[in-house]
Amino acid sequence: MRLDRILFSPNDDSYNPLPFLSGQAFYVQVCPTHNERFRTMRIVHLTPYFPPHVGGTETLVSEIASWQSKLGHSVIVLTSHSPTEAPLNETTSNGVDVLRLPTKEILERPVCWGIGNALSRIGRLDVINLWTPFPMADIAALRYARKRAVPLVTTYVMDAIMNDVLGSRLLARAGTRLYNQFQTSLVVKKSRLVISLNRTYARKSRFLSQVPEDKIRISYQGTNTDRFLPRDSEYGPLKQFKSAGYVILLALGRLVSYKGLDILIRAFKEASESREDMYLAIGGEGPLDGALMKLTKSLNLVDKIGFLGYVPDQDLVDLINTSDIVVSSAVSDLENVPIVILDAMACGKPVIATDVGGAREQVENKRVGIIVPPKRIDKLAEAMERLIDDKGLREEYGRQARKYAESISWSEIAKGTLRIYQEAIQTVRQ
């Protein structure tokens, strides 16, 4: 008999894909077998952004949609027209049809027009996968799903956040709470099933935690283990440091406050005071680039820290493989598990991650890397020093990291979402 999900204790290693977890029992999706077959489905992903727009969620949606298409399903993505130079309509190399809708950015989120009409034009659908937060699109998706008896599955990526409303942080905080509660009450709770990227966030989010537990399914983030492989590389801007034998630390992502990059820079300052052969590379763009560069200069670290700016997707494998350690210094549960951390593990790199979001669920402490408390400069510096000083430990963590990455390939993650869809479809029929 095949079960759609299994309830088990993390202390029961007889069936536990993540045996290092500890705590209370919880629901987790069973990994599908390689010979498992799914009936062909017509799937719509409704997501605020999609490549070429850059971000972790964009990668997540793109990989899952692509693998669902490769597995023989008809997959359509409805998304914002951002960036504006992206085509309005296209079919990706993996057979995913993408439709970009008229868009206006309001309060730091895309608002799209014509979602209901677009869904109607698509015709028969088996399931809609809504990726939140996506203002207005969420209401349109729920209305259409109810009218046509199509199951709505909501992937709750994170709580919405606004940093500024009419120049006021107070208004931003109030608006954030209001929207999150509105979205949770009127859309998320009324979805057939809700996907969380990890159980920690499902428990800790003030809003997602309001959803009944029997509606929540866990689908971890994955990595492309065929593309992200360990190999010798010398990424151009870092070549001189690699050749000189420096230990290179890498942080990659948007330069925004919840990434905690100011904490990382200060921790690096503390760790690098006793040695010269270490270098920190920070890749990405964002509103804090000027402030972070100014901080680097004030700490006299200009020669030890480099800002790489935007890193093209085709350069990521070389960049990660040029580095020795990959670091996430996030300070907020808004950060789940950065995909760059999982990609680094696939490349056989040891990682350092702060204990926020679901990091502890996918980064096994002292096996694939080191977990440190958020906002603790001293602990982050200690973790850096430990890995920098012990090449053998870095190599052992890297080997174990690769093994773990092989268990979370995107193909298996996509199959897991298909099982969730099938369960949602069954609830409509009952």
C-alpha positions in Angstrom: 0.0 0.0 0.0 1.4 3.4 -0.9 0.9 6.2 1.5 0.7 9.9 0.4 2.4 10.9 3.6 3.7 9.3 6.7 3.8 10.5 10.3 7.0 9.6 12.1 9.2 10.6 14.9 12.5 12.2 13.9 14.1 9.8 16.4 13.0 6.8 14.4 15.7 6.1 11.9 13.8 3.2 10.3 12.2 5.7 7.9 13.8 9.1 8.1 15.3 10.8 5.1 16.9 13.4 7.4 18.1 11.3 10.4 19.8 14.2 12.1 16.6 16.0 12.8 15.3 16.0 16.4 12.0 17.1 18.0 8.4 16.3 17.8 6.7 14.2 15.2 5.7 16.0 12.0 4.4 15.4 8.5 6.9 15.0 5.7 6.4 14.0 2.1 7.6 10.5 1.3 10.3 10.5 -1.4 8.7 9.0 -4.6 10.4 5.9 -6.1 12.1 6.2 -9.5 9.5 4.0 -11.2 6.5 5.9 -9.9 4.1 7.0 -12.5 1.7 10.0 -12.4 -1.3 10.6 -14.6 -0.7 13.5 -17.0 -1.7 16.8 -15.5 -2.3 20.3 -16.9 -0.6 22.6 -14.3 -0.4 26.4 -13.9 2.2 28.0 -11.7 1.1 31.5 -10.7 4.3 33.2 -9.4 5.3 36.9 -8.9 8.6 36.5 -10.7 10.2 34.1 -13.1 13.6 34.0 -14.9 15.2 36.0 -16.3 14.3 37.8 -13.1 16.9 36.7 -10.6 16.2 35.2 -7.2 15.9 32.1 -5.1 12.2 31.7 -5.6 12.5 32.2 -9.3 15.0 29.3 -9.4 12.8 27.1 -7.3 9.7 27.7 -9.6 11.8 27.3 -12.8 13.4 24.0 -11.7 10.1 22.5 -10.5 8.2 23.6 -13.6 10.9 22.3 -15.9 11.1 18.9 -14.3 7.3 18.6 -14.2 7.4 19.3 -18.0 10.2 16.7 -18.5 8.0 14.2 -16.7 5.4 14.6 -19.3 3.0 17.2 -17.9 1.6 20.3 -19.5 3.0 23.2 -17.5 2.1 26.9 -17.9 3.6 29.8 -15.9 1.7 33.0 -15.3 3.9 35.8 -14.0 4.7 39.5 -14.0 6.3 41.2 -16.9 9.5 41.8 -15.1 12.1 42.5 -16.3 10.3 44.5 -19.0 12.8 43.3 -21.7 11.6 39.7 -21.2 9.2 38.4 -23.9 5.5 38.5 -23.2 5.1 34.9 -24.3 7.7 32.2 -24.7 8.2 28.4 -24.4 11.4 27.5 -22.5 13.8 24.8 -23.7 12.2 22.4 -21.3 8.7 22.9 -22.8 7.3 25.2 -20.1 4.9 27.9 -21.6 5.4 31.3 -20.0 2.9 34.1 -20.2 3.9 37.5 -18.7 1.1 39.8 -17.7 0.8 43.6 -17.6 2.5 44.6 -14.3 2.9 47.6 -12.0 5.2 47.5 -8.9 3.2 48.6 -5.9 4.7 48.6 -2.4 7.7 46.5 -3.5 5.5 43.7 -5.0 4.3 43.1 -8.6 0.6 43.6 -9.2 -0.7 42.0 -12.4 -3.8 42.6 -14.5 -5.8 40.0 -16.4 -5.0 36.9 -14.4 -8.6 35.7 -14.4 -8.9 36.2 -18.2 -5.5 34.5 -18.7 -6.7 31.5 -16.7 -9.9 31.3 -18.6 -8.1 31.4 -22.0 -5.9 28.5 -20.9 -8.9 26.2 -20.7 -9.0 22.9 -18.8 -6.7 22.8 -15.7 -6.0 20.1 -13.2 -4.3 22.2 -10.6 -3.2 25.8 -9.8 0.0 26.2 -7.8 0.1 29.7 -6.3 3.4 31.0 -5.0 3.0 33.7 -2.3 3.2 36.5 -1.6 1.6 37.6 -4.8 -0.9 40.4 -4.1 -4.2 40.4 -6.1 -3.1 37.3 -8.0 -3.9 35.3 -4.9 -7.5 36.5 -4.9 -7.9 36.0 -8.6 -6.6 32.4 -8.4 -8.9 31.5 -5.5 -11.9 32.9 -7.3 -11.1 31.0 -10.5 -10.3 27.8 -8.6 -13.7 27.9 -6.8 -15.7 28.7 -9.9 -14.1 25.9 -12.0 -13.7 23.4 -9.1 -9.9 23.3 -9.7 -7.7 22.6 -6.7 -5.6 25.5 -5.5 -2.3 24.5 -3.9 -0.5 27.4 -2.3 3.3 27.4 -1.8 3.9 29.7 1.1 7.5 30.9 0.4 7.6 33.6 3.1 5.6 36.2 4.9 5.3 39.4 2.8 7.6 42.3 3.9 7.5 46.0 3.1 10.4 48.2 4.1 8.9 51.6 3.3 5.4 53.0 2.7 5.2 56.7 2.0 8.6 57.2 3.7 7.4 55.6 6.9 8.7 52.3 8.4 5.8 52.4 10.9 3.3 52.4 8.0 5.3 49.6 6.3 5.1 47.4 9.4 1.4 48.0 9.8 0.8 47.4 6.1 2.8 44.2 6.2 0.8 42.8 9.1 -2.5 43.7 7.5 -1.6 42.2 4.1 -0.2 39.0 5.6 -3.3 38.5 7.7 -5.6 39.2 4.8 -3.7 36.8 2.6 -3.7 34.0 5.2 -7.4 34.3 6.1 -8.8 34.8 2.6 -6.5 32.7 0.5 -4.0 30.5 2.2 -6.5 28.9 4.6 -8.9 28.3 1.8 -6.4 26.5 -0.4 -6.8 22.8 -0.8 -3.3 22.2 0.4 -0.4 24.5 1.5 3.2 23.7 0.8 5.9 25.0 3.2 9.6 24.8 2.2 10.4 23.5 5.7 8.6 22.6 8.9 10.5 25.2 11.0 8.9 28.1 9.0 5.5 26.4 9.1 5.8 26.5 12.9 7.4 29.8 13.4 5.6 32.1 10.9 3.0 34.2 12.7 0.7 33.7 9.7 1.5 30.3 8.2 1.2 28.8 11.7 -2.5 29.7 11.6 -3.1 27.2 8.8 -4.5 23.8 10.1 -1.7 21.3 10.3 -3.6 18.7 8.2 -3.4 21.1 5.2 0.3 21.6 5.3 2.8 19.6 3.3 6.6 19.9 3.4 8.6 20.2 0.2 12.2 21.0 0.7 14.3 23.0 -1.8 16.6 21.1 -4.1 19.6 21.6 -6.3 20.7 20.7 -9.8 23.2 17.9 -9.0 23.9 17.3 -12.7 25.0 20.9 -13.2 26.5 21.8 -9.8 29.4 19.3 -9.6 32.8 19.5 -7.8 35.4 20.6 -10.3 38.6 22.7 -10.5 37.7 26.2 -11.4 39.2 29.7 -11.4 36.5 32.4 -11.6 38.1 35.4 -13.2 37.8 38.1 -10.5 39.1 35.6 -7.9 41.8 34.0 -9.9 44.7 35.9 -8.4 43.6 35.0 -4.8 43.1 31.3 -5.8 46.5 31.2 -7.4 48.1 32.8 -4.3 46.6 30.1 -2.0 44.1 32.2 -0.3 41.1 30.5 1.5 38.1 32.1 -0.3 34.8 32.6 1.5 31.7 33.4 -0.7 28.4 35.0 0.1 25.9 35.3 -2.7 22.5 36.9 -2.8 20.6 40.2 -2.8 22.2 42.9 -0.8 19.3 43.4 1.6 19.0 43.8 5.3 17.8 40.3 6.2 20.8 38.7 4.6 22.9 40.0 7.5 25.9 40.9 5.4 27.0 43.7 7.7 27.3 41.0 10.4 29.3 38.9 8.0 31.7 41.7 7.2 32.3 42.4 10.9 32.8 38.7 11.6 35.3 38.4 8.8 37.2 41.4 10.2 37.5 39.5 13.5 38.5 36.2 11.9 41.1 37.8 9.5 43.0 39.8 12.1 45.4 36.9 12.8 46.0 35.8 9.2 46.5 37.3 5.7 45.6 34.4 3.5 41.8 34.7 3.5 39.4 36.6 1.2 35.7 37.3 1.2 33.8 37.6 -2.1 30.3 39.0 -2.0 28.2 38.5 -5.1 24.9 40.2 -5.8 23.2 43.6 -6.1 20.7 45.4 -3.9 19.9 48.6 -2.0 22.7 48.1 0.6 25.6 47.8 -1.8 26.8 51.4 -1.0 26.4 51.0 2.8 28.3 47.6 2.7 31.1 49.0 0.7 31.4 52.0 3.1 31.5 49.6 6.0 34.2 47.6 4.3 36.3 50.7 3.8 35.8 51.9 7.4 37.1 48.5 8.7 40.2 48.7 6.4 39.1 45.6 4.6 39.2 46.9 1.0 42.0 44.5 0.1 40.4 41.5 1.7 36.7 41.9 0.6 35.6 42.1 -3.0 32.1 43.0 -4.3 31.4 41.1 -7.4 28.1 42.7 -8.3 25.6 40.8 -10.5 26.8 37.3 -11.2 25.4 35.8 -14.4 23.7 32.4 -14.0 26.2 30.7 -16.3 29.1 31.8 -14.0 27.7 30.3 -10.8 29.3 26.9 -11.1 32.7 28.3 -11.6 32.3 30.9 -8.9 31.2 28.4 -6.3 33.9 25.9 -7.2 36.5 28.7 -7.0 35.5 29.3 -3.4 36.5 27.2 -0.4 33.6 28.0 2.0 30.1 29.3 1.3 28.4 31.4 3.9 24.9 32.5 4.7 24.7 35.1 7.5 20.9 35.7 7.3 19.3 37.3 10.4 15.7 36.7 9.8 13.3 33.7 9.2 12.3 35.4 6.0 15.3 33.5 4.7 14.6 29.8 4.4 17.5 27.9 3.0 19.3 30.0 0.4 19.6 27.9 -2.8 23.2 29.0 -3.1 23.9 27.0 0.1 22.3 23.9 -1.5 24.2 24.5 -4.8 27.4 24.9 -2.8 26.8 21.5 -1.1 26.2 20.0 -4.6 29.7 21.3 -5.6 31.2 19.6 -2.5 31.7 22.8 -0.5 31.4 23.1 3.2 28.9 25.7 4.3 28.3 28.1 7.3 24.7 29.1 7.9 22.9 31.0 10.6 20.1 29.1 12.4 17.2 30.9 10.8 14.3 29.6 8.7 14.8 26.0 7.8 18.6 26.0 7.7 19.0 23.4 10.4 16.7 21.0 8.5 19.0 20.9 5.4 22.4 21.9 6.8 23.5 19.1 9.2 25.6 20.8 11.9 29.2 19.5 12.0 28.6 17.1 9.2 28.2 19.2 6.1 29.1 22.5 7.7 28.5 24.7 10.8 25.3 26.2 12.1 25.7 29.4 14.1 23.2 31.6 16.0 22.1 34.7 13.9 23.5 38.1 14.7 26.4 36.6 16.6 29.6 38.1 15.2 31.8 36.1 17.6 30.2 32.8 16.7 30.3 33.4 13.0 34.0 34.4 13.2 34.7 31.2 15.2 33.1 29.1 12.5 35.2 30.8 9.8 38.4 30.3 11.8 37.7 26.6 12.4 37.2 25.8 8.7 39.9 28.1 7.5 42.4 26.5 9.8 41.5 22.9 9.0 41.6 21.9 5.3 40.9 18.3 6.2 37.7 19.2 7.9 36.7 21.3 4.9 37.2 18.4 2.6 35.3 16.0 4.9 32.3 18.4 5.2 32.4 18.9 1.4 32.2 15.1 0.8 29.2 14.8 3.1 27.6 17.9 1.6 27.7 16.3 -1.9 26.1 13.1 -0.6 23.3 15.1 0.9 22.8 17.1 -2.2 22.3 14.0 -4.3 19.3 13.1 -2.2 17.5 16.4 -3.0 17.8 16.6 -6.8 15.2 18.8 -8.5 13.7 15.8 -10.2 12.8 14.2 -6.9 11.5 17.5 -5.5 9.3 17.9 -8.6 7.9 14.4 -8.2 7.1 15.2 -4.6 5.0 18.3 -5.7 3.2 16.1 -8.2 2.1 13.8 -5.4 0.8 16.8 -3.4 -1.2 17.9 -6.5 -2.7 14.4 -6.9 -3.7 14.5 -3.2 -5.3 17.9 -3.8 -7.2 16.7 -6.8 -8.6 13.8 -4.8 -10.0 16.1 -2.2 -12.0 18.0 -4.9 -13.4 14.7 -6.1 -14.5 13.5 -2.7 
